Amino acid sequence: MLVLSRKPGERIRIGDDVTLTIVRIGPNSVRLGIDAPRSMSIVREELCIDFSELPESEQLTEEPSSP
């Protein structure tokens, strides 16, 4: 695992298509901005589940709309 130190406003590039921006650093969290192609799935780890294990009636057929 690569571990980097960054300050608010600084960026990290991943490949040619992904940029992480440190937006804010708080006492218990870091706010990240992620710029990536729409075709790339970006999900918080706690939301990752194996959708193939869900009954077909519960599987998403469309991407949820943005709030």
PQR file of N, CA, C, O and H, with PARSE charges and radii, in Angstrom:
ATOM      1  N   MET A   1       0.846  -1.178   0.000 -0.4000 1.5000
ATOM      2  CA  MET A   1       0.000   0.000   0.000 -0.0000 2.0000
ATOM      3  C   MET A   1       0.889   1.238   0.000  0.5500 1.7000
ATOM      4  O   MET A   1       1.816   1.354   0.801 -0.5500 1.4000
ATOM      5  N   LEU A   2       0.597   2.143  -0.894 -0.4000 1.5000
ATOM      6  CA  LEU A   2       1.286   3.427  -0.950 -0.0000 2.0000
ATOM      7  C   LEU A   2       0.573   4.391  -0.008  0.5500 1.7000
ATOM      8  O   LEU A   2      -0.646   4.547  -0.088 -0.5500 1.4000
ATOM      9  H   LEU A   2      -0.156   2.050  -1.545  0.4000 1.0000
ATOM     10  N   VAL A   3       1.314   5.032   0.876 -0.4000 1.5000
ATOM     11  CA  VAL A   3       0.746   6.005   1.813 -0.0000 2.0000
ATOM     12  C   VAL A   3       1.369   7.362   1.505  0.5500 1.7000
ATOM     13  O   VAL A   3       2.592   7.505   1.493 -0.5500 1.4000
ATOM     14  H   VAL A   3       2.304   4.905   0.942  0.4000 1.0000
ATOM     15  N   LEU A   4       0.517   8.359   1.254 -0.4000 1.5000
ATOM     16  CA  LEU A   4       0.977   9.698   0.906 -0.0000 2.0000
ATOM     17  C   LEU A   4       0.435  10.723   1.886  0.5500 1.7000
ATOM     18  O   LEU A   4      -0.649  10.544   2.441 -0.5500 1.4000
ATOM     19  H   LEU A   4      -0.476   8.243   1.264  0.4000 1.0000
ATOM     20  N   SER A   5       1.176  11.780   2.097 -0.4000 1.5000
ATOM     21  CA  SER A   5       0.704  12.920   2.880 -0.0000 2.0000
ATOM     22  C   SER A   5       0.335  14.029   1.910  0.5500 1.7000
ATOM     23  O   SER A   5       1.100  14.336   0.997 -0.5500 1.4000
ATOM     24  H   SER A   5       2.056  11.925   1.646  0.4000 1.0000
ATOM     25  N   ARG A   6      -0.821  14.626   2.098 -0.4000 1.5000
ATOM     26  CA  ARG A   6      -1.294  15.715   1.248 -0.0000 2.0000
ATOM     27  C   ARG A   6      -1.955  16.762   2.124  0.5500 1.7000
ATOM     28  O   ARG A   6      -2.429  16.456   3.218 -0.5500 1.4000
ATOM     29  H   ARG A   6      -1.443  14.376   2.841  0.4000 1.0000
ATOM     30  N   LYS A   7      -1.986  17.983   1.652 -0.4000 1.5000
ATOM     31  CA  LYS A   7      -2.650  19.087   2.328 -0.0000 2.0000
ATOM     32  C   LYS A   7      -3.910  19.435   1.553  0.5500 1.7000
ATOM     33  O   LYS A   7      -4.032  19.081   0.380 -0.5500 1.4000
ATOM     34  H   LYS A   7      -1.600  18.232   0.764  0.4000 1.0000
ATOM     35  N   PRO A   8      -4.859  20.133   2.199 -0.5600 1.5000
ATOM     36  CA  PRO A   8      -6.067  20.543   1.467  0.2800 2.0000
ATOM     37  C   PRO A   8      -5.706  21.294   0.188  0.5500 1.7000
ATOM     38  O   PRO A   8      -4.825  22.154   0.179 -0.5500 1.4000
ATOM     39  N   GLY A   9      -6.407  20.949  -0.889 -0.4000 1.5000
ATOM     40  CA  GLY A   9      -6.170  21.571  -2.185 -0.0000 2.0000
ATOM     41  C   GLY A   9      -5.168  20.819  -3.042  0.5500 1.7000
ATOM     42  O   GLY A   9      -5.105  21.038  -4.251 -0.5500 1.4000
ATOM     43  H   GLY A   9      -7.123  20.251  -0.881  0.4000 1.0000
ATOM     44  N   GLU A  10      -4.388  19.939  -2.440 -0.4000 1.5000
ATOM     45  CA  GLU A  10      -3.423  19.161  -3.215 -0.0000 2.0000
ATOM     46  C   GLU A  10      -4.114  17.959  -3.844  0.5500 1.7000
ATOM     47  O   GLU A  10      -5.164  17.511  -3.383 -0.5500 1.4000
ATOM     48  H   GLU A  10      -4.440  19.761  -1.457  0.4000 1.0000
ATOM     49  N   ARG A  11      -3.498  17.446  -4.912 -0.4000 1.5000
ATOM     50  CA  ARG A  11      -4.122  16.377  -5.697 -0.0000 2.0000
ATOM     51  C   ARG A  11      -3.211  15.166  -5.810  0.5500 1.7000
ATOM     52  O   ARG A  11      -1.996  15.250  -5.635 -0.5500 1.4000
ATOM     53  H   ARG A  11      -2.645  17.809  -5.287  0.4000 1.0000
ATOM     54  N   ILE A  12      -3.841  14.041  -6.107 -0.4000 1.5000
ATOM     55  CA  ILE A  12      -3.147  12.794  -6.409 -0.0000 2.0000
ATOM     56  C   ILE A  12      -3.708  12.282  -7.722  0.5500 1.7000
ATOM     57  O   ILE A  12      -4.925  12.185  -7.879 -0.5500 1.4000
ATOM     58  H   ILE A  12      -4.828  13.973  -6.249  0.4000 1.0000
ATOM     59  N   ARG A  13      -2.836  11.954  -8.668 -0.4000 1.5000
ATOM     60  CA  ARG A  13      -3.266  11.396  -9.955 -0.0000 2.0000
ATOM     61  C   ARG A  13      -3.138   9.882  -9.905  0.5500 1.7000
ATOM     62  O   ARG A  13      -2.150   9.347  -9.404 -0.5500 1.4000
ATOM     63  H   ARG A  13      -1.848  12.033  -8.540  0.4000 1.0000
ATOM     64  N   ILE A  14      -4.150   9.196 -10.431 -0.4000 1.5000
ATOM     65  CA  ILE A  14      -4.123   7.743 -10.569 -0.0000 2.0000
ATOM     66  C   ILE A  14      -4.327   7.455 -12.049  0.5500 1.7000
ATOM     67  O   ILE A  14      -5.419   7.643 -12.583 -0.5500 1.4000
ATOM     68  H   ILE A  14      -4.953   9.630 -10.838  0.4000 1.0000
ATOM     69  N   GLY A  15      -3.283   7.004 -12.694 -0.4000 1.5000
ATOM     70  CA  GLY A  15      -3.356   6.793 -14.138 -0.0000 2.0000
ATOM     71  C   GLY A  15      -3.579   8.116 -14.853  0.5500 1.7000
ATOM     72  O   GLY A  15      -3.228   9.182 -14.346 -0.5500 1.4000
ATOM     73  H   GLY A  15      -2.396   6.851 -12.259  0.4000 1.0000
ATOM     74  N   ASP A  16      -4.171   8.029 -16.041 -0.4000 1.5000
ATOM     75  CA  ASP A  16      -4.420   9.232 -16.836 -0.0000 2.0000
ATOM     76  C   ASP A  16      -5.793   9.831 -16.591  0.5500 1.7000
ATOM     77  O   ASP A  16      -6.033  10.985 -16.945 -0.5500 1.4000
ATOM     78  H   ASP A  16      -4.456   7.164 -16.453  0.4000 1.0000
ATOM     79  N   ASP A  17      -6.710   9.059 -15.983 -0.4000 1.5000
ATOM     80  CA  ASP A  17      -8.114   9.458 -15.944 -0.0000 2.0000
ATOM     81  C   ASP A  17      -8.664   9.815 -14.570  0.5500 1.7000
ATOM     82  O   ASP A  17      -9.784  10.317 -14.479 -0.5500 1.4000
ATOM     83  H   ASP A  17      -6.514   8.121 -15.696  0.4000 1.0000
ATOM     84  N   VAL A  18      -7.913   9.571 -13.496 -0.4000 1.5000
ATOM     85  CA  VAL A  18      -8.469   9.751 -12.156 -0.0000 2.0000
ATOM     86  C   VAL A  18      -7.625  10.750 -11.371  0.5500 1.7000
ATOM     87  O   VAL A  18      -6.399  10.653 -11.328 -0.5500 1.4000
ATOM     88  H   VAL A  18      -7.003   9.163 -13.569  0.4000 1.0000
ATOM     89  N   THR A  19      -8.310  11.716 -10.751 -0.4000 1.5000
ATOM     90  CA  THR A  19      -7.653  12.693  -9.883 -0.0000 2.0000
ATOM     91  C   THR A  19      -8.392  12.740  -8.552  0.5500 1.7000
ATOM     92  O   THR A  19      -9.608  12.922  -8.514 -0.5500 1.4000
ATOM     93  H   THR A  19      -9.306  11.796 -10.787  0.4000 1.0000
ATOM     94  N   LEU A  20      -7.649  12.574  -7.464 -0.4000 1.5000
ATOM     95  CA  LEU A  20      -8.198  12.742  -6.117 -0.0000 2.0000
ATOM     96  C   LEU A  20      -7.743  14.100  -5.607  0.5500 1.7000
ATOM     97  O   LEU A  20      -6.561  14.432  -5.691 -0.5500 1.4000
ATOM     98  H   LEU A  20      -6.660  12.426  -7.496  0.4000 1.0000
ATOM     99  N   THR A  21      -8.671  14.884  -5.082 -0.4000 1.5000
ATOM    100  CA  THR A  21      -8.348  16.192  -4.515 -0.0000 2.0000
ATOM    101  C   THR A  21      -8.702  16.175  -3.037  0.5500 1.7000
ATOM    102  O   THR A  21      -9.810  15.785  -2.669 -0.5500 1.4000
ATOM    103  H   THR A  21      -9.632  14.614  -5.014  0.4000 1.0000
ATOM    104  N   ILE A  22      -7.774  16.593  -2.192 -0.4000 1.5000
ATOM    105  CA  ILE A  22      -8.053  16.708  -0.763 -0.0000 2.0000
ATOM    106  C   ILE A  22      -8.830  18.007  -0.590  0.5500 1.7000
ATOM    107  O   ILE A  22      -8.284  19.095  -0.773 -0.5500 1.4000
ATOM    108  H   ILE A  22      -6.874  16.910  -2.491  0.4000 1.0000
ATOM    109  N   VAL A  23     -10.104  17.887  -0.237 -0.4000 1.5000
ATOM    110  CA  VAL A  23     -10.967  19.060  -0.111 -0.0000 2.0000
ATOM    111  C   VAL A  23     -10.866  19.644   1.290  0.5500 1.7000
ATOM    112  O   VAL A  23     -10.729  20.856   1.457 -0.5500 1.4000
ATOM    113  H   VAL A  23     -10.547  17.004  -0.088  0.4000 1.0000
ATOM    114  N   ARG A  24     -10.936  18.773   2.296 -0.4000 1.5000
ATOM    115  CA  ARG A  24     -10.910  19.258   3.682 -0.0000 2.0000
ATOM    116  C   ARG A  24     -10.400  18.150   4.588  0.5500 1.7000
ATOM    117  O   ARG A  24     -10.677  16.972   4.364 -0.5500 1.4000
ATOM    118  H   ARG A  24     -11.047  17.789   2.160  0.4000 1.0000
ATOM    119  N   ILE A  25      -9.655  18.539   5.610 -0.4000 1.5000
ATOM    120  CA  ILE A  25      -9.188  17.591   6.614 -0.0000 2.0000
ATOM    121  C   ILE A  25      -9.779  18.024   7.943  0.5500 1.7000
ATOM    122  O   ILE A  25      -9.518  19.132   8.413 -0.5500 1.4000
ATOM    123  H   ILE A  25      -9.430  19.496   5.792  0.4000 1.0000
ATOM    124  N   GLY A  26     -10.574  17.153   8.547 -0.4000 1.5000
ATOM    125  CA  GLY A  26     -11.184  17.433   9.838 -0.0000 2.0000
ATOM    126  C   GLY A  26     -10.534  16.594  10.917  0.5500 1.7000
ATOM    127  O   GLY A  26      -9.608  15.832  10.640 -0.5500 1.4000
ATOM    128  H   GLY A  26     -10.785  16.254   8.165  0.4000 1.0000
ATOM    129  N   PRO A  27     -11.011  16.728  12.150 -0.5600 1.5000
ATOM    130  CA  PRO A  27     -10.407  15.968  13.245  0.2800 2.0000
ATOM    131  C   PRO A  27     -10.606  14.454  13.105  0.5500 1.7000
ATOM    132  O   PRO A  27      -9.772  13.677  13.571 -0.5500 1.4000
ATOM    133  N   ASN A  28     -11.697  14.033  12.472 -0.4000 1.5000
ATOM    134  CA  ASN A  28     -11.981  12.598  12.374 -0.0000 2.0000
ATOM    135  C   ASN A  28     -12.226  12.111  10.955  0.5500 1.7000
ATOM    136  O   ASN A  28     -12.564  10.946  10.749 -0.5500 1.4000
ATOM    137  H   ASN A  28     -12.374  14.663  12.094  0.4000 1.0000
ATOM    138  N   SER A  29     -12.060  12.988   9.978 -0.4000 1.5000
ATOM    139  CA  SER A  29     -12.341  12.558   8.607 -0.0000 2.0000
ATOM    140  C   SER A  29     -11.588  13.422   7.602  0.5500 1.7000
ATOM    141  O   SER A  29     -11.092  14.503   7.918 -0.5500 1.4000
ATOM    142  H   SER A  29     -11.785  13.935  10.145  0.4000 1.0000
ATOM    143  N   VAL A  30     -11.525  12.907   6.396 -0.4000 1.5000
ATOM    144  CA  VAL A  30     -10.936  13.629   5.272 -0.0000 2.0000
ATOM    145  C   VAL A  30     -11.991  13.680   4.185  0.5500 1.7000
ATOM    146  O   VAL A  30     -12.602  12.657   3.874 -0.5500 1.4000
ATOM    147  H   VAL A  30     -11.928  12.028   6.139  0.4000 1.0000
ATOM    148  N   ARG A  31     -12.219  14.837   3.603 -0.4000 1.5000
ATOM    149  CA  ARG A  31     -13.173  14.961   2.495 -0.0000 2.0000
ATOM    150  C   ARG A  31     -12.376  14.951   1.194  0.5500 1.7000
ATOM    151  O   ARG A  31     -11.475  15.765   0.991 -0.5500 1.4000
ATOM    152  H   ARG A  31     -11.723  15.668   3.855  0.4000 1.0000
ATOM    153  N   LEU A  32     -12.731  14.004   0.311 -0.4000 1.5000
ATOM    154  CA  LEU A  32     -12.044  13.842  -0.964 -0.0000 2.0000
ATOM    155  C   LEU A  32     -12.953  14.236  -2.107  0.5500 1.7000
ATOM    156  O   LEU A  32     -14.158  13.986  -2.062 -0.5500 1.4000
ATOM    157  H   LEU A  32     -13.463  13.343   0.476  0.4000 1.0000
ATOM    158  N   GLY A  33     -12.393  14.841  -3.118 -0.4000 1.5000
ATOM    159  CA  GLY A  33     -13.078  15.046  -4.388 -0.0000 2.0000
ATOM    160  C   GLY A  33     -12.472  14.072  -5.385  0.5500 1.7000
ATOM    161  O   GLY A  33     -11.250  13.946  -5.468 -0.5500 1.4000
ATOM    162  H   GLY A  33     -11.415  15.044  -3.155  0.4000 1.0000
ATOM    163  N   ILE A  34     -13.311  13.389  -6.136 -0.4000 1.5000
ATOM    164  CA  ILE A  34     -12.831  12.386  -7.088 -0.0000 2.0000
ATOM    165  C   ILE A  34     -13.303  12.765  -8.478  0.5500 1.7000
ATOM    166  O   ILE A  34     -14.502  12.894  -8.724 -0.5500 1.4000
ATOM    167  H   ILE A  34     -14.304  13.492  -6.069  0.4000 1.0000
ATOM    168  N   ASP A  35     -12.363  12.940  -9.374 -0.4000 1.5000
ATOM    169  CA  ASP A  35     -12.671  13.225 -10.774 -0.0000 2.0000
ATOM    170  C   ASP A  35     -12.255  12.000 -11.572  0.5500 1.7000
ATOM    171  O   ASP A  35     -11.069  11.690 -11.687 -0.5500 1.4000
ATOM    172  H   ASP A  35     -11.389  12.835  -9.173  0.4000 1.0000
ATOM    173  N   ALA A  36     -13.261  11.297 -12.128 -0.4000 1.5000
ATOM    174  CA  ALA A  36     -13.002  10.059 -12.864 -0.0000 2.0000
ATOM    175  C   ALA A  36     -14.057   9.898 -13.948  0.5500 1.7000
ATOM    176  O   ALA A  36     -15.115  10.525 -13.879 -0.5500 1.4000
ATOM    177  H   ALA A  36     -14.224  11.548 -12.035  0.4000 1.0000
ATOM    178  N   PRO A  37     -13.785   9.072 -14.941 -0.5600 1.5000
ATOM    179  CA  PRO A  37     -14.783   8.827 -15.983  0.2800 2.0000
ATOM    180  C   PRO A  37     -16.054   8.217 -15.393  0.5500 1.7000
ATOM    181  O   PRO A  37     -15.991   7.443 -14.438 -0.5500 1.4000
ATOM    182  N   ARG A  38     -17.206   8.567 -15.964 -0.4000 1.5000
ATOM    183  CA  ARG A  38     -18.480   8.024 -15.485 -0.0000 2.0000
ATOM    184  C   ARG A  38     -18.528   6.506 -15.574  0.5500 1.7000
ATOM    185  O   ARG A  38     -19.256   5.858 -14.822 -0.5500 1.4000
ATOM    186  H   ARG A  38     -17.257   9.196 -16.739  0.4000 1.0000
ATOM    187  N   SER A  39     -17.762   5.948 -16.482 -0.4000 1.5000
ATOM    188  CA  SER A  39     -17.770   4.496 -16.650 -0.0000 2.0000
ATOM    189  C   SER A  39     -17.088   3.770 -15.491  0.5500 1.7000
ATOM    190  O   SER A  39     -17.214   2.552 -15.366 -0.5500 1.4000
ATOM    191  H   SER A  39     -17.171   6.475 -17.093  0.4000 1.0000
ATOM    192  N   MET A  40     -16.365   4.508 -14.641 -0.4000 1.5000
ATOM    193  CA  MET A  40     -15.665   3.909 -13.514 -0.0000 2.0000
ATOM    194  C   MET A  40     -16.560   3.952 -12.278  0.5500 1.7000
ATOM    195  O   MET A  40     -17.064   5.011 -11.905 -0.5500 1.4000
ATOM    196  H   MET A  40     -16.262   5.497 -14.743  0.4000 1.0000
ATOM    197  N   SER A  41     -16.749   2.818 -11.659 -0.4000 1.5000
ATOM    198  CA  SER A  41     -17.562   2.733 -10.451 -0.0000 2.0000
ATOM    199  C   SER A  41     -16.733   3.175  -9.248  0.5500 1.7000
ATOM    200  O   SER A  41     -15.632   2.672  -9.028 -0.5500 1.4000
ATOM    201  H   SER A  41     -16.339   1.958 -11.961  0.4000 1.0000
ATOM    202  N   ILE A  42     -17.271   4.124  -8.469 -0.4000 1.5000
ATOM    203  CA  ILE A  42     -16.605   4.597  -7.258 -0.0000 2.0000
ATOM    204  C   ILE A  42     -17.611   4.464  -6.126  0.5500 1.7000
ATOM    205  O   ILE A  42     -18.644   5.134  -6.120 -0.5500 1.4000
ATOM    206  H   ILE A  42     -18.165   4.533  -8.648  0.4000 1.0000
ATOM    207  N   VAL A  43     -17.303   3.588  -5.160 -0.4000 1.5000
ATOM    208  CA  VAL A  43     -18.247   3.269  -4.092 -0.0000 2.0000
ATOM    209  C   VAL A  43     -17.489   3.198  -2.775  0.5500 1.7000
ATOM    210  O   VAL A  43     -16.386   2.655  -2.715 -0.5500 1.4000
ATOM    211  H   VAL A  43     -16.465   3.044  -5.164  0.4000 1.0000
ATOM    212  N   ARG A  44     -18.085   3.748  -1.715 -0.4000 1.5000
ATOM    213  CA  ARG A  44     -17.498   3.586  -0.382 -0.0000 2.0000
ATOM    214  C   ARG A  44     -17.456   2.099  -0.038  0.5500 1.7000
ATOM    215  O   ARG A  44     -18.387   1.357  -0.351 -0.5500 1.4000
ATOM    216  H   ARG A  44     -18.981   4.189  -1.763  0.4000 1.0000
ATOM    217  N   GLU A  45     -16.384   1.674   0.600 -0.4000 1.5000
ATOM    218  CA  GLU A  45     -16.199   0.251   0.882 -0.0000 2.0000
ATOM    219  C   GLU A  45     -17.360  -0.356   1.661  0.5500 1.7000
ATOM    220  O   GLU A  45     -17.741  -1.498   1.406 -0.5500 1.4000
ATOM    221  H   GLU A  45     -15.628   2.277   0.854  0.4000 1.0000
ATOM    222  N   GLU A  46     -17.925   0.385   2.601 -0.4000 1.5000
ATOM    223  CA  GLU A  46     -19.009  -0.183   3.410 -0.0000 2.0000
ATOM    224  C   GLU A  46     -20.275  -0.439   2.595  0.5500 1.7000
ATOM    225  O   GLU A  46     -21.178  -1.136   3.057 -0.5500 1.4000
ATOM    226  H   GLU A  46     -17.616   1.314   2.808  0.4000 1.0000
ATOM    227  N   LEU A  47     -20.345   0.115   1.398 -0.4000 1.5000
ATOM    228  CA  LEU A  47     -21.495  -0.124   0.528 -0.0000 2.0000
ATOM    229  C   LEU A  47     -21.249  -1.248  -0.470  0.5500 1.7000
ATOM    230  O   LEU A  47     -22.151  -1.629  -1.216 -0.5500 1.4000
ATOM    231  H   LEU A  47     -19.612   0.681   1.023  0.4000 1.0000
ATOM    232  N   CYS A  48     -20.037  -1.776  -0.486 -0.4000 1.5000
ATOM    233  CA  CYS A  48     -19.706  -2.839  -1.436 -0.0000 2.0000
ATOM    234  C   CYS A  48     -20.297  -4.157  -0.961  0.5500 1.7000
ATOM    235  O   CYS A  48     -19.981  -4.650   0.122 -0.5500 1.4000
ATOM    236  H   CYS A  48     -19.304  -1.466   0.120  0.4000 1.0000
ATOM    237  N   ILE A  49     -21.151  -4.708  -1.791 -0.4000 1.5000
ATOM    238  CA  ILE A  49     -21.678  -6.042  -1.550 -0.0000 2.0000
ATOM    239  C   ILE A  49     -21.649  -6.774  -2.876  0.5500 1.7000
ATOM    240  O   ILE A  49     -21.575  -6.156  -3.937 -0.5500 1.4000
ATOM    241  H   ILE A  49     -21.407  -4.307  -2.671  0.4000 1.0000
ATOM    242  N   ASP A  50     -21.708  -8.070  -2.810 -0.4000 1.5000
ATOM    243  CA  ASP A  50     -21.712  -8.859  -4.035 -0.0000 2.0000
ATOM    244  C   ASP A  50     -23.142  -8.925  -4.544  0.5500 1.7000
ATOM    245  O   ASP A  50     -23.940  -9.734  -4.069 -0.5500 1.4000
ATOM    246  H   ASP A  50     -21.768  -8.572  -1.947  0.4000 1.0000
ATOM    247  N   PHE A  51     -23.469  -8.065  -5.520 -0.4000 1.5000
ATOM    248  CA  PHE A  51     -24.830  -7.978  -6.035 -0.0000 2.0000
ATOM    249  C   PHE A  51     -25.287  -9.280  -6.675  0.5500 1.7000
ATOM    250  O   PHE A  51     -26.488  -9.526  -6.779 -0.5500 1.4000
ATOM    251  H   PHE A  51     -22.822  -7.408  -5.906  0.4000 1.0000
ATOM    252  N   SER A  52     -24.359 -10.109  -7.102 -0.4000 1.5000
ATOM    253  CA  SER A  52     -24.751 -11.368  -7.726 -0.0000 2.0000
ATOM    254  C   SER A  52     -25.386 -12.322  -6.719  0.5500 1.7000
ATOM    255  O   SER A  52     -26.055 -13.279  -7.109 -0.5500 1.4000
ATOM    256  H   SER A  52     -23.383  -9.910  -7.017  0.4000 1.0000
ATOM    257  N   GLU A  53     -25.181 -12.066  -5.420 -0.4000 1.5000
ATOM    258  CA  GLU A  53     -25.774 -12.921  -4.394 -0.0000 2.0000
ATOM    259  C   GLU A  53     -27.193 -12.493  -4.028  0.5500 1.7000
ATOM    260  O   GLU A  53     -27.893 -13.232  -3.336 -0.5500 1.4000
ATOM    261  H   GLU A  53     -24.637 -11.289  -5.103  0.4000 1.0000
ATOM    262  N   LEU A  54     -27.636 -11.314  -4.477 -0.4000 1.5000
ATOM    263  CA  LEU A  54     -28.985 -10.843  -4.182 -0.0000 2.0000
ATOM    264  C   LEU A  54     -30.002 -11.550  -5.068  0.5500 1.7000
ATOM    265  O   LEU A  54     -29.692 -11.919  -6.201 -0.5500 1.4000
ATOM    266  H   LEU A  54     -27.067 -10.713  -5.040  0.4000 1.0000
ATOM    267  N   PRO A  55     -31.224 -11.741  -4.553 -0.5600 1.5000
ATOM    268  CA  PRO A  55     -32.272 -12.244  -5.435  0.2800 2.0000
ATOM    269  C   PRO A  55     -32.457 -11.276  -6.599  0.5500 1.7000
ATOM    270  O   PRO A  55     -32.278 -10.070  -6.435 -0.5500 1.4000
ATOM    271  N   GLU A  56     -32.808 -11.787  -7.755 -0.4000 1.5000
ATOM    272  CA  GLU A  56     -32.915 -10.955  -8.960 -0.0000 2.0000
ATOM    273  C   GLU A  56     -33.863  -9.779  -8.757  0.5500 1.7000
ATOM    274  O   GLU A  56     -33.646  -8.712  -9.332 -0.5500 1.4000
ATOM    275  H   GLU A  56     -32.954 -12.768  -7.889  0.4000 1.0000
ATOM    276  N   SER A  57     -34.907  -9.951  -7.954 -0.4000 1.5000
ATOM    277  CA  SER A  57     -35.882  -8.882  -7.726 -0.0000 2.0000
ATOM    278  C   SER A  57     -35.279  -7.701  -6.971  0.5500 1.7000
ATOM    279  O   SER A  57     -35.821  -6.597  -7.029 -0.5500 1.4000
ATOM    280  H   SER A  57     -35.083 -10.817  -7.487  0.4000 1.0000
ATOM    281  N   GLU A  58     -34.164  -7.912  -6.261 -0.4000 1.5000
ATOM    282  CA  GLU A  58     -33.543  -6.845  -5.481 -0.0000 2.0000
ATOM    283  C   GLU A  58     -32.353  -6.213  -6.191  0.5500 1.7000
ATOM    284  O   GLU A  58     -31.815  -5.218  -5.704 -0.5500 1.4000
ATOM    285  H   GLU A  58     -33.724  -8.808  -6.214  0.4000 1.0000
ATOM    286  N   GLN A  59     -31.932  -6.749  -7.309 -0.4000 1.5000
ATOM    287  CA  GLN A  59     -30.784  -6.201  -8.015 -0.0000 2.0000
ATOM    288  C   GLN A  59     -31.183  -4.927  -8.748  0.5500 1.7000
ATOM    289  O   GLN A  59     -32.290  -4.823  -9.277 -0.5500 1.4000
ATOM    290  H   GLN A  59     -32.368  -7.557  -7.705  0.4000 1.0000
ATOM    291  N   LEU A  60     -30.273  -3.960  -8.772 -0.4000 1.5000
ATOM    292  CA  LEU A  60     -30.514  -2.703  -9.475 -0.0000 2.0000
ATOM    293  C   LEU A  60     -30.409  -2.934 -10.974  0.5500 1.7000
ATOM    294  O   LEU A  60     -29.503  -3.620 -11.448 -0.5500 1.4000
ATOM    295  H   LEU A  60     -29.374  -4.045  -8.342  0.4000 1.0000
ATOM    296  N   THR A  61     -31.337  -2.360 -11.704 -0.4000 1.5000
ATOM    297  CA  THR A  61     -31.267  -2.465 -13.157 -0.0000 2.0000
ATOM    298  C   THR A  61     -30.806  -1.160 -13.780  0.5500 1.7000
ATOM    299  O   THR A  61     -30.404  -1.140 -14.943 -0.5500 1.4000
ATOM    300  H   THR A  61     -32.073  -1.803 -11.318  0.4000 1.0000
ATOM    301  N   GLU A  62     -30.859  -0.058 -13.016 -0.4000 1.5000
ATOM    302  CA  GLU A  62     -30.409   1.247 -13.491 -0.0000 2.0000
ATOM    303  C   GLU A  62     -29.538   1.871 -12.427  0.5500 1.7000
ATOM    304  O   GLU A  62     -29.601   1.500 -11.255 -0.5500 1.4000
ATOM    305  H   GLU A  62     -31.185  -0.075 -12.071  0.4000 1.0000
ATOM    306  N   GLU A  63     -28.720   2.831 -12.849 -0.4000 1.5000
ATOM    307  CA  GLU A  63     -27.952   3.594 -11.878 -0.0000 2.0000
ATOM    308  C   GLU A  63     -28.899   4.516 -11.128  0.5500 1.7000
ATOM    309  O   GLU A  63     -29.771   5.130 -11.742 -0.5500 1.4000
ATOM    310  H   GLU A  63     -28.669   3.132 -13.801  0.4000 1.0000
ATOM    311  N   PRO A  64     -28.744   4.627  -9.792 -0.5600 1.5000
ATOM    312  CA  PRO A  64     -29.590   5.573  -9.054  0.2800 2.0000
ATOM    313  C   PRO A  64     -29.297   6.996  -9.496  0.5500 1.7000
ATOM    314  O   PRO A  64     -28.164   7.323  -9.849 -0.5500 1.4000
ATOM    315  N   SER A  65     -30.317   7.839  -9.477 -0.4000 1.5000
ATOM    316  CA  SER A  65     -30.123   9.233  -9.869 -0.0000 2.0000
ATOM    317  C   SER A  65     -29.437   9.991  -8.750  0.5500 1.7000
ATOM    318  O   SER A  65     -29.554   9.628  -7.580 -0.5500 1.4000
ATOM    319  H   SER A  65     -31.237   7.574  -9.190  0.4000 1.0000
ATOM    320  N   SER A  66     -28.725  11.041  -9.109 -0.4000 1.5000
ATOM    321  CA  SER A  66     -28.033  11.857  -8.119 -0.0000 2.0000
ATOM    322  C   SER A  66     -29.042  12.693  -7.355  0.5500 1.7000
ATOM    323  O   SER A  66     -30.029  13.153  -7.930 -0.5500 1.4000
ATOM    324  H   SER A  66     -28.630  11.336 -10.059  0.4000 1.0000
ATOM    325  N   PRO A  67     -28.803  12.900  -6.038 -0.5600 1.5000
ATOM    326  CA  PRO A  67     -29.743  13.721  -5.241  0.2800 2.0000
ATOM    327  C   PRO A  67     -29.710  15.170  -5.626  0.5500 1.7000
ATOM    328  O   PRO A  67     -30.438  15.979  -5.051 -0.5500 1.4000
TER
END
